[in-house]
Amino acid sequence: MSFSEKPVLTGERAVLRPFTADDTPVMARILADPEVVRLTGSQDGPYDRERLRTWYGNRGEQTDRLDLGIVDRASGELVGEVVLNEWDEPNRSCCLRILIGPAGRDRGLGTEAVRLTVGHAFERLGMHRVSLYVFTHNPRARRAYEKAGFVAEGVERQTLWQDGEWIDAVRMSILAPEWATHRGRPERGHAGPGAR
């Protein structure tokens, strides 16, 4: 089990590929998108371009995480990122996070990117558990996770202060035996407790 290999994962709508420093301008625009900032609880304001260039330029060297760019197959455009991080090797678990910019929304690219990444985690990396947090004001992301088989485990109350209010986060996960049963396409109502 290793994050050293940086694969290219291909689906019907999306290709997930390793980042390069040349992706910096596009990712800077995506990270500055107001909806990305709001829904991910990210930094508001411009990112330092040189710092971003270093960040995306060295993703291929990281052995404890996997960062992949999400490319829309129809346009060839980089539209976001998907990440496996917080690797707990002894317990064969990690976390997943994803963000999609304006050019990639509402076309199933996020759901497919989640399925491709989670499939890689279980089938190639030998993970037992993949988990994530999703803020309660992001129902679109939660639906994408549920479509891929993630199950809600609980609510972390008031984790984000944004626009004058506290936002809760829902902890979700998917386990290897669940993935083996449905391969990221659970039948409606059969994804386990908390599925909708």
C-alpha positions as CSV (number, residue, x, y, z in Angstrom):
1,M,0.0,0.0,0.0
2,S,1.6,3.2,-1.1
3,F,0.6,6.7,-2.4
4,S,3.9,6.9,-4.3
5,E,2.3,5.8,-7.6
6,K,0.4,8.7,-9.2
7,P,-2.1,7.1,-11.5
8,V,-4.3,8.3,-14.4
9,L,-7.8,7.2,-13.7
10,T,-10.2,7.4,-16.6
11,G,-14.0,7.4,-16.5
12,E,-16.8,8.2,-19.0
13,R,-16.9,11.9,-18.1
14,A,-13.7,12.6,-16.2
15,V,-10.0,11.8,-16.3
16,L,-8.1,12.1,-13.0
17,R,-4.4,12.8,-13.6
18,P,-1.4,14.0,-11.6
19,F,-0.9,17.7,-11.2
20,T,2.0,19.8,-12.7
21,A,3.1,23.3,-11.8
22,D,1.5,24.4,-15.1
23,D,-1.9,23.7,-13.5
24,T,-1.4,26.7,-11.1
25,P,-3.3,29.4,-13.0
26,V,-6.4,27.3,-13.4
27,M,-6.3,26.0,-9.8
28,A,-5.8,29.6,-8.6
29,R,-9.0,30.6,-10.3
30,I,-10.9,27.6,-9.0
31,L,-9.7,28.1,-5.5
32,A,-10.8,31.8,-5.6
33,D,-14.3,30.9,-6.8
34,P,-16.8,32.2,-4.2
35,E,-18.8,29.0,-4.2
36,V,-15.7,26.8,-3.7
37,V,-14.6,29.1,-0.8
38,R,-18.1,29.0,0.8
39,L,-18.8,25.2,0.4
40,T,-15.3,24.0,1.4
41,G,-14.7,26.5,4.2
42,S,-11.4,27.5,2.4
43,Q,-9.3,30.6,2.7
44,D,-11.1,33.7,1.3
45,G,-8.9,35.9,-0.7
46,P,-6.1,35.4,-3.3
47,Y,-3.6,32.7,-2.9
48,D,0.1,33.4,-3.3
49,R,0.8,32.2,-6.9
50,E,4.4,31.1,-6.2
51,R,3.2,29.1,-3.2
52,L,0.5,27.5,-5.3
53,R,3.0,26.7,-8.1
54,T,5.3,25.0,-5.6
55,W,2.3,23.1,-4.1
56,Y,0.9,21.8,-7.4
57,G,4.4,21.2,-8.8
58,N,5.4,18.9,-6.0
59,R,2.2,16.8,-5.6
60,G,3.9,14.0,-7.6
61,E,6.6,13.7,-5.0
62,Q,4.3,13.1,-2.0
63,T,4.3,9.6,-0.6
64,D,1.7,10.0,2.1
65,R,-1.2,11.4,-0.1
66,L,-2.6,11.4,-3.6
67,D,-3.6,14.6,-5.3
68,L,-5.2,14.4,-8.7
69,G,-6.6,17.0,-11.1
70,I,-10.1,16.4,-12.4
71,V,-10.2,16.9,-16.2
72,D,-13.5,17.2,-18.1
73,R,-13.2,14.7,-21.0
74,A,-15.6,16.6,-23.1
75,S,-13.6,19.9,-23.0
76,G,-10.2,18.8,-21.9
77,E,-10.4,21.4,-19.2
78,L,-9.0,21.0,-15.6
79,V,-12.1,21.6,-13.4
80,G,-11.0,20.6,-9.9
81,E,-9.1,18.3,-7.6
82,V,-9.6,15.1,-5.7
83,V,-7.4,14.1,-2.8
84,L,-6.7,11.1,-0.6
85,N,-4.9,12.2,2.5
86,E,-4.6,11.7,6.3
87,W,-3.4,8.2,5.6
88,D,-3.5,5.9,8.6
89,E,-1.4,3.0,7.4
90,P,-1.8,0.6,10.3
91,N,-5.6,0.9,10.1
92,R,-5.7,1.0,6.3
93,S,-7.8,4.2,6.2
94,C,-7.6,7.6,4.7
95,C,-9.7,10.7,4.1
96,L,-11.1,12.0,0.8
97,R,-11.8,15.6,-0.3
98,I,-12.8,17.0,-3.6
99,L,-13.6,20.4,-5.0
100,I,-15.1,21.3,-8.4
101,G,-14.9,24.7,-10.0
102,P,-17.6,26.4,-12.0
103,A,-16.8,24.7,-15.3
104,G,-17.3,21.2,-13.9
105,R,-20.4,21.5,-11.8
106,D,-23.8,19.8,-12.3
107,R,-22.7,17.3,-14.9
108,G,-21.8,14.3,-12.8
109,L,-18.0,14.9,-12.9
110,G,-17.8,15.0,-9.1
111,T,-19.7,11.8,-8.5
112,E,-17.5,10.0,-11.1
113,A,-14.3,11.5,-9.6
114,V,-15.3,10.2,-6.2
115,R,-16.1,6.7,-7.6
116,L,-12.8,6.5,-9.5
117,T,-10.8,7.7,-6.5
118,V,-12.5,5.4,-4.0
119,G,-12.3,2.5,-6.3
120,H,-8.5,3.1,-6.6
121,A,-8.3,3.3,-2.8
122,F,-9.9,0.0,-2.2
123,E,-8.9,-2.0,-5.3
124,R,-5.3,-0.8,-5.8
125,L,-4.2,0.6,-2.5
126,G,-5.9,-2.0,-0.2
127,M,-7.7,0.5,2.0
128,H,-10.3,-0.7,4.5
129,R,-12.0,2.7,5.1
130,V,-12.3,6.0,3.3
131,S,-13.9,8.9,5.2
132,L,-14.7,12.5,4.7
133,Y,-16.5,15.5,6.2
134,V,-19.1,17.5,4.3
135,F,-20.6,20.8,5.6
136,T,-24.4,20.7,6.0
137,H,-24.8,23.7,3.7
138,N,-23.4,21.6,0.8
139,P,-26.2,19.2,-0.1
140,R,-24.9,18.7,-3.7
141,A,-21.7,17.3,-2.4
142,R,-23.5,15.1,0.1
143,R,-25.7,13.6,-2.6
144,A,-22.6,12.9,-4.7
145,Y,-21.0,11.0,-1.8
146,E,-24.2,9.1,-1.1
147,K,-24.4,8.1,-4.8
148,A,-20.9,6.6,-4.5
149,G,-21.9,4.6,-1.4
150,F,-20.8,6.8,1.5
151,V,-22.8,6.5,4.7
152,A,-23.4,9.3,7.2
153,E,-21.9,8.4,10.6
154,G,-22.7,11.5,12.7
155,V,-22.7,15.3,12.9
156,E,-19.8,17.4,14.2
157,R,-21.6,20.4,15.5
158,Q,-20.7,24.0,14.7
159,T,-17.3,23.4,13.1
160,L,-17.2,26.3,10.7
161,W,-18.0,30.0,11.4
162,Q,-19.0,31.6,8.1
163,D,-21.1,34.6,7.2
164,G,-22.2,35.2,10.7
165,E,-23.4,31.7,11.5
166,W,-22.1,28.3,12.6
167,I,-22.2,25.4,10.1
168,D,-22.2,21.7,11.1
169,A,-20.2,19.0,9.3
170,V,-21.4,15.5,8.6
171,R,-18.8,12.7,8.9
172,M,-19.3,10.0,6.2
173,S,-17.4,6.9,5.3
174,I,-17.4,3.9,3.0
175,L,-15.8,0.5,3.9
176,A,-14.1,-2.0,1.7
177,P,-16.8,-4.7,2.1
178,E,-19.5,-2.1,1.1
179,W,-17.5,-1.2,-2.0
180,A,-17.0,-4.8,-2.9
181,T,-20.8,-5.3,-2.8
182,H,-21.8,-2.2,-4.9
183,R,-18.7,-0.7,-6.5
184,G,-19.9,2.8,-5.8
185,R,-23.4,2.3,-7.1
186,P,-25.6,1.3,-4.2
187,E,-29.3,0.7,-4.8
188,R,-31.4,3.5,-3.4
189,G,-32.1,2.9,0.2
190,H,-29.5,0.1,0.5
191,A,-26.4,2.1,1.3
192,G,-26.8,1.6,5.0
193,P,-27.8,3.8,7.9
194,G,-28.1,7.5,7.0
195,A,-28.4,6.9,3.3
196,R,-31.0,9.0,1.4
